Amino acid sequence: MLKLIWVLLSGFLIFIIFLRAPQNNGGLAGFASKSNALGSPSSAEKTLNNLTAIGIFLYFIIAIKLNFK
């Protein structure tokens, strides 16, 4: 079960990192202005930064637990 969560978290982190990668002319700013799904670009960037940090922390915790098994 822990391994499944770890794999899903890996996929989520890859998706989040690719979502926030383009910083100029499009990317997150273009998506946020076209659809109001993420709110303003600055709040969306802050939310994605927080989700990325939490995801990376959880990834490392699960990786350490799986390593000691």
Sequence and secondary structure as in RCSB ss.txt:
>XXXX:A:sequence
MLKLIWVLLSGFLIFIIFLRAPQNNGGLAGFASKSNALGSPSSAEKTLNNLTAIGIFLYFIIAIKLNFK
>XXXX:A:secstr
 HHHHHHHHHHHHHHHHHHH   SSSHHHHHHHHSTTS SHHHHHHHHHHHHHHHHHHHHHHHHHHHH 
